[in-house]
Amino acid sequence: MNRNLFFAPTDILLPAHADMWRWSVIACDQFTADAGYWQTVQDTVGDAPSTLRLMLPEFYLGKCDEAAATREIQQTMHRYLDDGVFRTVPHSLVLVQRTLPGGAVRCGIVGALDLEAYDYAPDSVTPIRATEGTVASRLPARVRIRAAAALEMPHIMVFYSDPDDAIFRDALTAANETLYDFDLMSGGGHVRGLRIAGMDADALAARLCATGAGTDSAHPMRFAIADGNHSLAAARLCWLEKKQSLTPEQAAVDPARYALVELVNLHSPAVTFEPITACSSAPMRPSGCRRRKRCWHPRTAAAMRSP
């Protein structure tokens, strides 16, 4: 991983043989009052390997033994690793093409984001900033799971600004391997992931880190959090806690310093902005993971290993 960039390629874990339709589920903070939706997801997944078993949907908060659920999630992560559920895609970015239920295609680039370059405080001047207030009460459940998790599997979307969309066109040219291509459950649309590897991935990450989403020339905002701010805030809290026990040399290379995110062009025609009172389609989790010692992809397919 290039330690000089705040967004970089990483080792990504993808299911080796899973039924991807059942593997990928919607983000944990969706349908928080809809028991029927989550029961349908439970019935659909059954005993199959699934990201449903690696997260605690917020619908269940206050309705279950959260400590026991957290332990089960952590044990399942280790079991999936031990049972060979994943394959590793080394030093890569993933180009994601998400076909939304209405037919629009939202494109993104998945990689590892440096938590040292992000702060959710309202007066932050870091290159990566929140676009909404952070509700402290929503963080503890996420922190408890992440702190001892063997895998990271976020649904975090981050905006970059490229009015001409030149970066993504070049990314599409560099993507030379299809990693996954499948329909999402519950009418969620379709998702396709393509690999960008090696020097192409390094060069693309450097270009993305040079974009800007703000106008403050003294402290330019490079990326703006579009969705999943509370998951990213929890990741930062976990990192700040762990950092206290590390030497500066260890902190510079520790995998917990990074979170897996999807970068999306702010100017994409598939990105729509609506009043907060309106309903809009929720993002599905990508299909990969990363070991938190490396990095997961959207909660549709990918993951990253944790420390």
Protein Blocks (a to p, Z undefined) as FASTA:
>chain_A
ZZkbcbdcddddddfkbcfklmpccdfkgoklbmklmmmmmmmnmmaccfklmcccfklg
opacfklmmmmmmmmmmmmmmnopaccdehiadddddddfkopacddddddddfklgcfb
fkbcbfbdcfbdcdfklmmmmmmmmmmpcbdcdfbdcddddfkommmmmmmmmpccdfbd
cddehhnapadddddehjllmmmmmmmmmgcfbfbfklccfbdcfbhklmmmmmmmmmmm
mmmmpcfklmmmgmklpccdddddfklmkbccddfkbccddddddfbdcdfklccddfkl
gccddZZ
